[in-house]
Amino acid sequence: MPALKTTHPKPCTYAWLLLLFLSTASYLLGQDKTGTLFITSVLCITVIKGHLIIRYFMGIRGVKPLWHIIMGTYLAIIGAIIGIAYLSQ
């Protein structure tokens, strides 16, 4: 009788589960709450989610560091623009 082969989940599976958790958390935080703390929390969660997507699902893990810098800078700039737009009101 052949032995059963156990397989471990890939890192992208853990990232996907974390994305589900963070999406639920940002949804619950954003429900009818309009304070600066809540907006900042949801924005931080969104930036973390963006980082996870870039790292695990865009296929840039084995490329030159320049691409990591480009995507990280893009994420930081977009996050800052959105943060300034919401927090300046």
N, C-alpha and C positions, 0 to 999 in steps of 0.2 A: 504494500500500500504506500503510495507516495506521500511524503510529508507535505502539509499545507504550507504554502509560502505566505508569510506575512508581509504586507506592504505598509509603508508609513506614508501618511499624507505628504504631498509636496508643500513647499513653503507658500506657494500661491494659494493653496487651500486655506492655510491659516490667515493669510492676508485677506482673503475673501470673507472669512468669518469675522475678522476684525472690522472690515468695511461694513458688514451687516450691523454689527454692534454700534459702530460709530454713527451710522445713518439713523438708527433708532434713537440713539442718544441726542443727536442734533435735532431730530424731529420733536422729541419730547421737550427739549430745552426751548425750542422756538415756538411752542404753542402759547399764543396769547401773552407773551412776555416781551416787553419792549425796553428793558433797561440796558445800559451800556455793558454790564457784566454778561448778560445773556447774549447780546450781539457779538461780543468779543469771544465768548465761549464757542458759539456756533461757527464763527469765522475760523478759529483755531482748529476746530474739529474738521472743517472743510479743507483747510490747508494740509492737515495730516492725511486725510483721505486722498487728496491729490498726490501727495508724496508716495503713498502706497500704490496708487494706480500707476504712476510713472515708474516706480521701482520694479513692480512685479508683473504688470500687464502690458507694458509698452515695448518690451523686448530690448531694453537698453542696458541690461545687466552686464553684458560682456563687451560693450563698446568702449571707445576711447573716453577718457574722463571729461573731455570737452563737452560731450553730449549731456553728461550729468550736470555740468555747470550751467549749460544753456537751459535745460529743463528746470533746474532748481531756481535759477534767476527768473525765469518766466513765471513760475509758481509764486515766488516772493513778490514780484511786481504786481501780478493780478490780485493777490491777497491784500497787498497794501492799498491798491486803488479801491477795491471793494470796501476795505476797512475805513479808509478816509471818507468815502462816499456815505457810509452808514453812520459813522461816528461824528460827522460834521453837521448833522441835522439838529 
